Amino acid sequence: AIYYGCADTCVSMAFTTVDEVVDYVKKHSSV
C-alpha cells in the first residue's frame, strides 16, 4: 500500500510537470 501510494504520487507529479511544460511551450512558442 505504501509503495502504491508513493508510485501514485510520483506519477501524478510527473503528469503535472508534463502539463506545465506543455503549457509553457504553448505560451512561449510561435508555432
Biopython code that builds the backbone (N, CA, C, O; Angstrom):
import numpy as np
from Bio.PDB.StructureBuilder import StructureBuilder

atoms = [
    (1, "ALA", "N", (0.845, -1.199, 0.000)),
    (1, "ALA", "CA", (0.000, 0.000, 0.000)),
    (1, "ALA", "C", (0.879, 1.248, 0.000)),
    (1, "ALA", "O", (0.606, 2.216, -0.710)),
    (2, "ILE", "N", (1.945, 1.207, 0.812)),
    (2, "ILE", "CA", (2.832, 2.380, 0.878)),
    (2, "ILE", "C", (3.500, 2.595, -0.480)),
    (2, "ILE", "O", (3.593, 3.721, -0.970)),
    (3, "TYR", "N", (3.963, 1.495, -1.079)),
    (3, "TYR", "CA", (4.636, 1.601, -2.377)),
    (3, "TYR", "C", (3.675, 2.174, -3.419)),
    (3, "TYR", "O", (4.047, 3.049, -4.201)),
    (4, "TYR", "N", (2.431, 1.673, -3.425)),
    (4, "TYR", "CA", (1.448, 2.151, -4.398)),
    (4, "TYR", "C", (1.201, 3.641, -4.217)),
    (4, "TYR", "O", (1.121, 4.393, -5.188)),
    (5, "GLY", "N", (1.080, 4.059, -2.954)),
    (5, "GLY", "CA", (0.826, 5.474, -2.685)),
    (5, "GLY", "C", (1.975, 6.335, -3.200)),
    (5, "GLY", "O", (1.749, 7.387, -3.799)),
    (6, "CYS", "N", (3.213, 5.883, -2.964)),
    (6, "CYS", "CA", (4.376, 6.639, -3.423)),
    (6, "CYS", "C", (4.398, 6.684, -4.945)),
    (6, "CYS", "O", (4.629, 7.737, -5.539)),
    (7, "ALA", "N", (4.156, 5.535, -5.572)),
    (7, "ALA", "CA", (4.174, 5.473, -7.030)),
    (7, "ALA", "C", (3.082, 6.375, -7.603)),
    (7, "ALA", "O", (3.314, 7.095, -8.575)),
    (8, "ASP", "N", (1.899, 6.337, -7.003)),
    (8, "ASP", "CA", (0.794, 7.151, -7.489)),
    (8, "ASP", "C", (1.156, 8.629, -7.406)),
    (8, "ASP", "O", (0.876, 9.397, -8.327)),
    (9, "THR", "N", (1.780, 9.024, -6.295)),
    (9, "THR", "CA", (2.172, 10.422, -6.130)),
    (9, "THR", "C", (3.219, 10.801, -7.169)),
    (9, "THR", "O", (3.143, 11.871, -7.774)),
    (10, "CYS", "N", (4.194, 9.924, -7.373)),
    (10, "CYS", "CA", (5.248, 10.215, -8.349)),
    (10, "CYS", "C", (4.653, 10.358, -9.745)),
    (10, "CYS", "O", (5.029, 11.258, -10.495)),
    (11, "VAL", "N", (3.729, 9.475, -10.089)),
    (11, "VAL", "CA", (3.093, 9.534, -11.405)),
    (11, "VAL", "C", (2.313, 10.836, -11.549)),
    (11, "VAL", "O", (2.380, 11.493, -12.588)),
    (12, "SER", "N", (1.580, 11.205, -10.514)),
    (12, "SER", "CA", (0.806, 12.446, -10.556)),
    (12, "SER", "C", (1.735, 13.641, -10.744)),
    (12, "SER", "O", (1.441, 14.541, -11.530)),
    (13, "MET", "N", (2.852, 13.650, -10.026)),
    (13, "MET", "CA", (3.816, 14.743, -10.157)),
    (13, "MET", "C", (4.385, 14.779, -11.566)),
    (13, "MET", "O", (4.574, 15.855, -12.135)),
    (14, "ALA", "N", (4.656, 13.617, -12.128)),
    (14, "ALA", "CA", (5.223, 13.557, -13.472)),
    (14, "ALA", "C", (4.242, 14.147, -14.475)),
    (14, "ALA", "O", (4.631, 14.956, -15.318)),
    (15, "PHE", "N", (2.972, 13.749, -14.393)),
    (15, "PHE", "CA", (1.981, 14.270, -15.323)),
    (15, "PHE", "C", (1.798, 15.768, -15.142)),
    (15, "PHE", "O", (1.637, 16.498, -16.120)),
    (16, "THR", "N", (1.821, 16.232, -13.890)),
    (16, "THR", "CA", (1.684, 17.662, -13.630)),
    (16, "THR", "C", (2.845, 18.412, -14.263)),
    (16, "THR", "O", (2.650, 19.466, -14.869)),
    (17, "THR", "N", (4.037, 17.879, -14.128)),
    (17, "THR", "CA", (5.213, 18.526, -14.714)),
    (17, "THR", "C", (5.076, 18.581, -16.228)),
    (17, "THR", "O", (5.383, 19.603, -16.840)),
    (18, "VAL", "N", (4.621, 17.497, -16.835)),
    (18, "VAL", "CA", (4.445, 17.459, -18.288)),
    (18, "VAL", "C", (3.442, 18.520, -18.710)),
    (18, "VAL", "O", (3.682, 19.251, -19.671)),
    (19, "ASP", "N", (2.325, 18.613, -18.007)),
    (19, "ASP", "CA", (1.313, 19.609, -18.336)),
    (19, "ASP", "C", (1.894, 21.011, -18.257)),
    (19, "ASP", "O", (1.623, 21.848, -19.118)),
    (20, "GLU", "N", (2.692, 21.273, -17.225)),
    (20, "GLU", "CA", (3.282, 22.600, -17.068)),
    (20, "GLU", "C", (4.244, 22.906, -18.214)),
    (20, "GLU", "O", (4.279, 24.023, -18.730)),
    (21, "VAL", "N", (5.018, 21.902, -18.599)),
    (21, "VAL", "CA", (5.963, 22.095, -19.707)),
    (21, "VAL", "C", (5.206, 22.370, -21.001)),
    (21, "VAL", "O", (5.568, 23.275, -21.753)),
    (22, "VAL", "N", (4.163, 21.596, -21.261)),
    (22, "VAL", "CA", (3.365, 21.787, -22.475)),
    (22, "VAL", "C", (2.752, 23.180, -22.473)),
    (22, "VAL", "O", (2.756, 23.865, -23.496)),
    (23, "ASP", "N", (2.223, 23.602, -21.322)),
    (23, "ASP", "CA", (1.646, 24.933, -21.197)),
    (23, "ASP", "C", (2.689, 25.996, -21.510)),
    (23, "ASP", "O", (2.417, 26.941, -22.250)),
    (24, "TYR", "N", (3.875, 25.843, -20.950)),
    (24, "TYR", "CA", (4.957, 26.810, -21.158)),
    (24, "TYR", "C", (5.319, 26.893, -22.639)),
    (24, "TYR", "O", (5.490, 27.982, -23.187)),
    (25, "VAL", "N", (5.434, 25.725, -23.279)),
    (25, "VAL", "CA", (5.796, 25.697, -24.698)),
    (25, "VAL", "C", (4.721, 26.388, -25.531)),
    (25, "VAL", "O", (5.035, 27.163, -26.434)),
    (26, "LYS", "N", (3.463, 26.112, -25.231)),
    (26, "LYS", "CA", (2.371, 26.721, -25.989)),
    (26, "LYS", "C", (2.386, 28.241, -25.840)),
    (26, "LYS", "O", (2.130, 28.966, -26.802)),
    (27, "LYS", "N", (2.688, 28.724, -24.623)),
    (27, "LYS", "CA", (2.665, 30.167, -24.371)),
    (27, "LYS", "C", (3.864, 30.874, -24.997)),
    (27, "LYS", "O", (3.752, 32.024, -25.423)),
    (28, "HIS", "N", (5.020, 30.188, -25.057)),
    (28, "HIS", "CA", (6.248, 30.847, -25.496)),
    (28, "HIS", "C", (6.720, 30.360, -26.865)),
    (28, "HIS", "O", (7.844, 30.648, -27.276)),
    (29, "SER", "N", (5.865, 29.628, -27.566)),
    (29, "SER", "CA", (6.255, 29.141, -28.882)),
    (29, "SER", "C", (5.455, 29.872, -29.956)),
    (29, "SER", "O", (4.282, 30.188, -29.756)),
    (30, "SER", "N", (6.087, 30.138, -31.088)),
    (30, "SER", "CA", (5.402, 30.835, -32.174)),
    (30, "SER", "C", (4.638, 29.860, -33.048)),
    (30, "SER", "O", (3.921, 30.275, -33.958)),
    (31, "VAL", "N", (4.781, 28.571, -32.785)),
    (31, "VAL", "CA", (4.109, 27.544, -33.584)),
    (31, "VAL", "C", (2.645, 27.486, -33.177)),
    (31, "VAL", "O", (1.883, 26.688, -33.722)),
]
sb = StructureBuilder()
sb.init_structure("model")
sb.init_model(0)
sb.init_chain("A")
sb.init_seg("    ")
for serial, (resi, resn, name, xyz) in enumerate(atoms, 1):
    if name == "N":
        sb.init_residue(resn, " ", resi, " ")
    sb.init_atom(name, np.array(xyz, "f"), 0.0, 1.0, " ", f" {name:<3s}", serial, name[0])
structure = sb.get_structure()
